[in-house]
């Protein structure tokens, strides 16, 4: 072997050694980053300055796993906080009417001076609080079943126009007693959608009930159906105080009741709109909300069309 060949061989060995040392150093850096990540420094990511494709791919995949793990951890923490908040909220909403209810029962049993009118008034209060407890408990268990996937949603062709008309008629007495002017825009013919009749009825009852509760002072309640190429939108609106802009992103969150619900006579369970969102999404639809306070607050949800329908579309609903 000549001196030149030995020099080349020595150079190759030295180059391989340098490559090995550099790769070892980079692998150690990756190991140190992973160890720090495991010790709760979740924001760390592997950063390498290398042209080695294998190391680059490995770093990318480790970083992706780290991001997924961090996202799952944050989601778990959020769900745990929501669980605690839910228990606190439900416990409070159960305890308050129960304490009041028991107080009235005790008065009925032990106060001999109560007049017949007082007794009748106390019984009405007891009935009202018992009904509120029933609604809260039913909402709680319905949401739990939806989130656990135990609620069966059967999608089948149904006439959404007829379903909306039936729901509006259900609230005819309440609309009349509240002296609200109804603005109903529903096509004359049928429009077939893929939906679950019970779930759709539950959605409509909740949205119309909310419009009656919160939009009473606006004097108008609107319900409309409009058809698009692949879906149908149902809209329920009122001209009440509306929803503050900062509340809109959280309006469908579990237990969110907003400023309007600080009035105890208007306050709901905070679960209704969450149930509505779940029922809409389980029917492969979408739900939206828009609010211009004291002008127009609109809740709208979509259902997928079952087939083309020859319906006459009414004039467009008034814009916000």
C-alpha positions as CSV (number, residue, x, y, z in Angstrom):
1,X,0.0,0.0,0.0
2,X,1.4,3.3,-1.0
3,X,1.7,6.4,1.2
4,X,-1.0,8.1,-0.9
5,X,-3.4,5.3,-0.5
6,X,-2.7,5.2,3.3
7,X,-3.4,8.9,3.4
8,X,-6.7,8.5,1.6
9,X,-7.7,5.6,3.9
10,X,-6.8,7.6,7.0
11,X,-8.8,10.6,5.7
12,X,-11.9,8.3,5.1
13,X,-11.6,6.9,8.6
14,X,-11.3,10.3,10.1
15,X,-14.3,11.6,8.1
16,X,-16.4,8.6,9.3
17,X,-15.3,9.2,12.9
18,X,-16.3,12.9,12.6
19,X,-19.7,12.0,11.1
20,X,-20.2,9.4,13.9
21,X,-19.3,11.9,16.6
22,X,-21.6,14.5,15.1
23,X,-24.5,12.1,14.8
24,X,-23.8,10.8,18.4
25,X,-23.8,14.4,19.7
26,X,-27.1,15.1,17.9
27,X,-28.7,12.0,19.2
28,X,-27.6,13.0,22.7
29,X,-29.2,16.4,22.2
30,X,-32.4,14.7,21.2
31,X,-32.2,12.4,24.2
32,X,-31.7,15.4,26.5
33,X,-34.6,17.2,25.0
34,X,-36.9,14.2,25.4
35,X,-35.8,13.8,29.0
36,X,-36.6,17.5,29.7
37,X,-39.9,17.1,28.0
38,X,-40.7,14.1,30.2
39,X,-39.8,16.1,33.3
40,X,-42.7,18.5,32.5
41,X,-41.1,21.0,30.1
42,X,-43.8,20.5,27.5
43,X,-42.9,23.4,25.3
44,X,-39.5,21.9,24.3
45,X,-39.0,20.7,20.7
46,X,-36.0,19.0,19.0
47,X,-34.1,21.4,16.7
48,X,-31.3,20.0,14.6
49,X,-29.0,21.6,12.1
50,X,-28.2,18.6,10.0
51,X,-28.5,17.4,6.4
52,X,-28.9,13.8,7.6
53,X,-32.4,12.8,6.3
54,X,-32.8,9.9,8.8
55,X,-32.2,12.2,11.8
56,X,-34.3,15.0,10.3
57,X,-37.2,12.5,9.8
58,X,-36.8,11.2,13.4
59,X,-36.8,14.7,14.8
60,X,-39.9,15.7,12.9
61,X,-41.8,12.6,14.1
62,X,-40.7,13.0,17.7
63,X,-41.8,16.7,17.6
64,X,-45.2,15.7,16.1
65,X,-45.7,13.1,18.9
66,X,-44.7,15.7,21.5
67,X,-47.3,18.2,20.0
68,X,-50.0,15.5,20.1
69,X,-49.1,14.5,23.6
70,X,-49.2,18.1,24.8
71,X,-52.5,18.6,23.0
72,X,-54.0,15.5,24.7
73,X,-52.6,16.7,28.1
74,X,-54.2,20.1,27.7
75,X,-57.5,18.6,26.6
76,X,-57.4,16.3,29.6
77,X,-56.8,19.2,31.9
78,X,-59.6,21.2,30.2
79,X,-62.1,18.3,30.5
80,X,-61.2,17.7,34.2
81,X,-61.8,21.4,34.9
82,X,-65.1,21.2,33.0
83,X,-66.1,18.1,35.0
84,X,-65.4,19.9,38.3
85,X,-67.2,23.0,37.1
86,X,-70.2,20.9,36.0
87,X,-70.4,19.1,39.4
88,X,-70.2,22.4,41.2
89,X,-72.8,24.1,39.0
90,X,-75.2,21.1,39.1
91,X,-74.8,20.7,42.9
92,X,-75.6,24.4,43.4
93,X,-78.6,24.3,41.0
94,X,-79.9,21.2,42.8
95,X,-79.2,22.4,46.3
96,X,-80.8,25.9,46.0
97,X,-84.3,24.8,44.9
98,X,-84.2,21.8,47.1
99,X,-83.5,23.9,50.2
100,X,-86.2,26.3,49.3
101,X,-88.6,23.5,48.5
102,X,-88.0,21.8,51.8
103,X,-88.5,25.1,53.6
104,X,-92.0,25.4,52.1
105,X,-92.8,21.8,52.9
106,X,-91.7,22.4,56.5
107,X,-93.9,25.5,56.7
108,X,-96.9,23.6,55.4
109,X,-96.4,20.9,58.0
110,X,-95.7,23.0,61.1
111,X,-97.3,26.4,60.7
112,X,-100.9,26.1,61.9
113,X,-101.6,29.8,61.1
114,X,-101.3,29.4,57.4
115,X,-104.5,30.4,55.5
116,X,-105.9,28.4,52.7
117,X,-104.5,31.0,50.2
118,X,-101.0,30.7,51.7
119,X,-101.1,27.0,51.4
120,X,-102.2,27.2,47.8
121,X,-99.4,29.7,47.1
122,X,-96.8,27.5,48.8
123,X,-97.9,24.5,46.8
124,X,-97.6,26.5,43.6
125,X,-94.0,27.4,44.5
126,X,-93.2,23.8,45.4
127,X,-94.6,22.7,42.0
128,X,-92.6,25.3,40.1
129,X,-89.3,24.4,41.9
130,X,-89.9,20.7,41.4
131,X,-90.5,21.3,37.7
132,X,-87.2,23.2,37.4
133,X,-85.4,20.4,39.2
134,X,-86.9,17.9,36.7
135,X,-85.8,20.0,33.7
136,X,-82.2,20.3,35.1
137,X,-81.9,16.6,35.9
138,X,-83.4,15.6,32.5
139,X,-81.0,18.0,30.7
140,X,-78.0,16.7,32.7
141,X,-78.7,13.1,31.8
142,X,-79.6,13.8,28.2
143,X,-76.2,15.6,27.7
144,X,-74.4,12.7,29.5
145,X,-76.1,10.2,27.2
146,X,-75.2,12.3,24.1
147,X,-71.6,12.6,25.1
148,X,-71.3,8.9,25.9
149,X,-72.8,8.0,22.5
150,X,-75.8,6.3,24.1
151,X,-78.5,8.4,22.3
152,X,-79.7,6.7,19.1
153,X,-80.0,9.1,16.2
154,X,-81.8,7.6,13.3
155,X,-81.5,9.7,10.1
156,X,-84.4,9.3,7.7
157,X,-86.2,11.4,5.1
158,X,-88.6,13.9,6.8
159,X,-90.4,17.1,5.7
160,X,-88.5,19.8,7.6
161,X,-91.2,22.4,6.8
162,X,-93.9,20.4,8.4
163,X,-91.6,19.7,11.4
164,X,-91.0,23.4,11.9
165,X,-94.7,24.3,11.5
166,X,-95.6,21.8,14.2
167,X,-93.0,23.2,16.6
168,X,-94.3,26.8,16.0
169,X,-97.9,25.7,16.7
170,X,-96.7,24.1,20.0
171,X,-95.6,27.6,21.2
172,X,-98.7,29.4,19.8
173,X,-100.2,30.0,23.3
174,X,-96.8,31.3,24.7
175,X,-96.3,33.6,21.7
176,X,-99.8,35.0,22.1
177,X,-99.5,35.5,25.9
178,X,-96.1,37.3,25.4
179,X,-97.8,39.6,22.9
180,X,-95.1,38.8,20.3
181,X,-95.6,39.2,16.6
182,X,-94.6,36.0,14.8
183,X,-92.8,36.3,11.4
184,X,-92.9,32.9,9.8
185,X,-91.2,32.2,6.5
186,X,-91.6,28.6,5.6
187,X,-91.9,27.3,2.0
188,X,-95.4,26.1,0.8
189,X,-94.2,22.7,-0.4
190,X,-92.3,20.0,1.3
191,X,-88.5,19.9,1.6
192,X,-87.1,16.5,2.5
193,X,-84.0,16.3,4.7
194,X,-82.2,13.5,6.4
195,X,-82.9,13.9,10.1
196,X,-84.2,12.4,13.3
197,X,-87.7,13.7,14.1
198,X,-87.3,13.7,17.9
199,X,-83.8,15.3,17.8
200,X,-85.1,18.0,15.4
201,X,-88.1,18.7,17.6
202,X,-85.8,19.0,20.6
203,X,-83.6,21.5,18.8
204,X,-86.5,23.6,17.6
205,X,-88.2,23.6,21.0
206,X,-85.0,24.8,22.7
207,X,-84.3,27.5,20.2
208,X,-87.9,28.8,20.1
209,X,-88.1,28.6,23.9
210,X,-84.9,30.7,24.2
211,X,-86.2,33.3,21.8
212,X,-89.4,33.6,23.9
213,X,-87.5,33.8,27.1
214,X,-84.8,36.3,26.0
215,X,-86.4,38.1,23.1
216,X,-89.7,39.1,24.7
217,X,-89.0,42.8,25.0
218,X,-88.2,43.0,21.2
219,X,-91.9,42.3,20.4
220,X,-91.1,40.0,17.4
221,X,-90.1,36.3,17.0
222,X,-89.1,34.9,13.7
223,X,-88.8,31.3,12.3
224,X,-87.7,30.6,8.8
225,X,-86.6,27.8,6.5
226,X,-84.3,28.4,3.5
227,X,-83.0,25.9,1.0
228,X,-79.5,25.6,-0.4
229,X,-78.1,23.2,-2.9
230,X,-77.1,20.4,-0.5
231,X,-78.7,21.4,2.8
232,X,-81.6,23.3,4.4
233,X,-81.2,26.0,7.0
234,X,-83.7,26.6,9.8
235,X,-83.5,30.0,11.5
236,X,-85.0,31.2,14.8
237,X,-84.5,34.9,15.7
238,X,-85.7,37.7,18.0
239,X,-85.1,41.3,18.6
240,X,-84.2,41.1,22.3
241,X,-81.1,42.3,24.2
242,X,-79.0,39.8,22.2
243,X,-75.6,38.3,23.1
244,X,-72.5,40.2,23.7
245,X,-69.8,39.7,21.1
246,X,-67.3,38.3,23.7
247,X,-69.9,35.6,24.7
248,X,-70.6,34.3,21.1
249,X,-67.6,31.9,20.9
250,X,-68.7,30.3,24.2
251,X,-72.5,30.3,23.8
252,X,-72.6,26.5,23.0
253,X,-70.2,25.6,25.9
254,X,-71.5,23.4,28.6
255,X,-73.1,25.5,31.4
256,X,-72.5,28.8,29.8
257,X,-75.5,31.0,30.5
258,X,-74.2,34.5,29.8
259,X,-75.1,37.9,31.3
260,X,-78.8,37.6,30.3
261,X,-79.2,34.7,32.7
262,X,-78.2,36.7,35.8
263,X,-81.9,37.4,36.1
264,X,-83.1,34.3,38.1
265,X,-86.5,34.4,36.4
266,X,-84.8,34.0,32.9
267,X,-81.9,31.7,33.9
268,X,-81.8,28.3,32.3
269,X,-79.8,25.2,33.1
270,X,-76.9,26.2,30.9
271,X,-77.1,22.8,29.2
272,X,-79.7,23.5,26.6
273,X,-77.6,25.0,23.8
274,X,-74.9,22.3,24.4
275,X,-77.5,19.6,23.8
276,X,-78.8,21.5,20.7
277,X,-75.2,21.6,19.3
278,X,-74.7,17.9,20.0
279,X,-78.0,16.9,18.3
280,X,-77.3,19.1,15.2
281,X,-73.9,17.6,14.8
282,X,-75.1,14.0,15.2
283,X,-77.4,14.7,12.3
284,X,-74.4,15.8,10.2
285,X,-75.5,19.4,10.4
286,X,-74.0,22.7,11.5
287,X,-75.2,25.4,14.0
288,X,-74.4,29.1,14.0
289,X,-75.3,32.2,16.0
290,X,-75.1,35.9,15.1
291,X,-76.3,38.7,17.3
292,X,-76.7,42.5,16.8
293,X,-78.2,43.4,20.3
294,X,-81.7,44.9,20.3
295,X,-81.8,44.5,16.5
296,X,-81.6,40.8,15.7
297,X,-80.2,37.6,17.3
298,X,-80.3,34.6,15.0
299,X,-79.7,30.9,15.8
300,X,-79.6,28.8,12.6
301,X,-78.9,25.1,12.0
302,X,-78.6,23.0,8.9
303,X,-79.8,19.6,7.9
304,X,-78.6,17.6,4.8
305,X,-81.2,17.4,2.0
306,X,-82.6,13.9,1.3
307,X,-83.4,14.7,-2.3
308,X,-84.4,17.5,-4.6
309,X,-87.8,19.0,-3.6
310,X,-89.9,21.2,-5.7
311,X,-90.6,23.8,-3.0
312,X,-91.3,27.4,-3.5
313,X,-88.7,29.4,-1.6
314,X,-90.1,32.5,0.3
315,X,-88.4,35.9,0.3
316,X,-85.0,35.9,2.0
317,X,-85.1,36.4,5.7
318,X,-84.3,39.9,6.8
319,X,-80.5,40.5,7.2
320,X,-78.9,41.4,10.5
